[in-house]
C-alpha cells in the first residue's frame, strides 16, 4: 500500500496593494499595521513627490494620502497620481475647513477622514470601497449604455463622449453607471451613498455633490441645460436631459 501523495496547498489569493503617505511616522506605521492585518501589502512613503513615484512604481489598489506633506502637498500629489492611476484614494486632513476637503475631492480623492481618526474606521471605509461592484463578467457581454452621444462600456469599464474617451475615477464611473442603469429613477444623495459608498458609510451626504460636480465637468455638462446629469430639486439626481 503506497502513501497518498501530499495534497498541494491551496493557492493564496493575491494580496491587494496599499500605499500609505504620511510624514508622521507613528501614524503611517499604525495605518500600515491595520492594513497588513487585512492582508494588504503596504508601502510607506513620507512626502508628496515620493508618493507620486511610488504610486507609479507599485500600482497600488488603495492610497491613503495625507493632505499636509513636505515636498508636494496631498492635493497636488493626488492630482498627479490621477493622471495615471485609478486607485481608490482616501485623503487624511488635520484641517477642519470645508474648502480643504472640497479641494481634495475635486482633484480625484474618493473619500476623506479628519485627524484624529479611528484606524478601524479607515479600514472599514477602504473595505467598503473595494466591495463596490466593478466591471461585469465577461461571460455575458453587455451592450454599452448610451445617453445621447455618451457611451458606457460596462465590459471594458470605459466611457466615451462623441467617440472620445473620458477618464473618470472609479467613484465617478460608479456614479455615472448607477444613474445610467436606471434612467427613469431620481436618486437621493443617501440612495447614491448606500449604493456606491455602502450603507455603513457615515460621511457627509454633500460629498455626493462634489463628485457629481466633477463628473459633470468631465462630461462638459451645462448646469443650466444639462444633457447628462440632472438635478431634481428636493430629491437628488437622475440621468438624461429634459428633452
Order of alpha helices (4+ residues) and beta strands (2+ residues): beta-alpha-beta-alpha-beta-alpha-beta-alpha-beta-alpha-beta-beta-beta-beta-alpha-beta-alpha-alpha-beta-beta
